[in-house]
Amino acid sequence: MKHLTYRQHLLLTLAVLIGVAALFALGVIHPSPEAAGGAVLANMTLATARQVDPVLTTAAQGYKNAQFVGDLLFPAVPVDQRGGKIITFGKEDFRLYATARTPGSNTKRVTFGYSGNPYSLEQHALEGVVPFEIMQDANQVPGIDQARVAVMKTQNIIALRKEKAQADLATTAGNYPAANKVTLAGTDQWSDYTNSDPADDVEVAKEAVRTQTGHRPNTIVMGAAVFAKLRQHPKVLDRIKYTGRDQATPELLAMFFGVSRVGVGDAVYENAAGTMADAWGKFVVVAYTEVGSLADMGLPSYGYTYQLRGNPMVETPYQDRPAKSWVYPVTDENAPVIAGSTAGYLISAAIA
């Protein structure tokens, strides 16, 4: 192939620049959300519309709302398929086998069985919209990035739905065996500061989990209203008085109850009546929860959130010309599940 001279290179570059300018003038290509920033985003085809924006996806995946505690009970497990089965091993480790052997006799054998619990992911998607005018005004103020704001707020809405789904799953009494749940009433409720004994109730829950799974619970999640009462309970304050604190924090409650962490469900949502309600209500969930690998043949974990690998994601933003707006699509595909109900214990109506 003949090499181009410097003059030919220069003429070819000029021709490309003239062609790009003509495409701008004809409206074939449009400026990016940064408009005056200089980057160019071509009109979307069906293929390019499904591309993932890596920068905004990173922002979405990194977003955490401090009020959300569902992942403490249902830690995320990335999966590559939208449906399938998770391996669940049997209770061979708990059986007392006749392992004694006499000379010349056959060695007894043990078979490690497992089954597969199905899961099916559910897709949740929303689009954040930013009008051109707001984008332009925001660009004049240092530190304001409307693209990220749109993604974060949209992601927050989707995350609240997941938190509510996790809370509904964890606080439904029908999801637990009879030995793993209790409904407090009257003087047993923790709002009765004279007669109730929160530590004793939690010990009962911990022992129920331990005797069925071989693991002591490591996690407690409670509703915000329960925490508000519990942190001022006289029996709790008496136990923590030597710490110099006059009110219990989640960290102190974790020490009080003998678990690794206590999560307080502060998330609220607007119900069908249009009023605000606590996602976690007046419930307390005591559980052993941890992601178990195939290498260690799993763990008797309470729950998981199966999540499609790479989610949540933000697709490439596009222009809605009639609405004169930029649109930011956010998608998440997940499914919270109770993997082992015997690894959890539900205390309902913990307070009046």
Secondary structure as UniProt FT lines:
FT   HELIX           6..26
FT   STRAND          29..31
FT   TURN            33..34
FT   HELIX           35..37
FT   STRAND          40..42
FT   TURN            46..47
FT   HELIX           48..50
FT   HELIX           54..61
FT   TURN            66..67
FT   HELIX           70..73
FT   STRAND          76..79
FT   STRAND          83..89
FT   HELIX           92..94
FT   TURN            103..104
FT   STRAND          114..120
FT   STRAND          122..131
FT   HELIX           132..139
FT   TURN            142..143
FT   HELIX           146..170
FT   HELIX           173..175
FT   HELIX           178..180
FT   STRAND          181..183
FT   HELIX           186..188
FT   TURN            190..191
FT   TURN            193..195
FT   HELIX           198..213
FT   STRAND          219..223
FT   HELIX           224..230
FT   TURN            231..232
FT   HELIX           234..240
FT   HELIX           241..243
FT   HELIX           250..257
FT   STRAND          261..265
FT   STRAND          268..270
FT   TURN            272..273
FT   STRAND          276..278
FT   TURN            281..282
FT   STRAND          284..287
FT   TURN            294..297
FT   STRAND          303..308
FT   TURN            309..310
FT   STRAND          313..315
FT   STRAND          318..320
FT   TURN            321..324
FT   STRAND          325..338
FT   HELIX           341..343
FT   STRAND          344..348
//
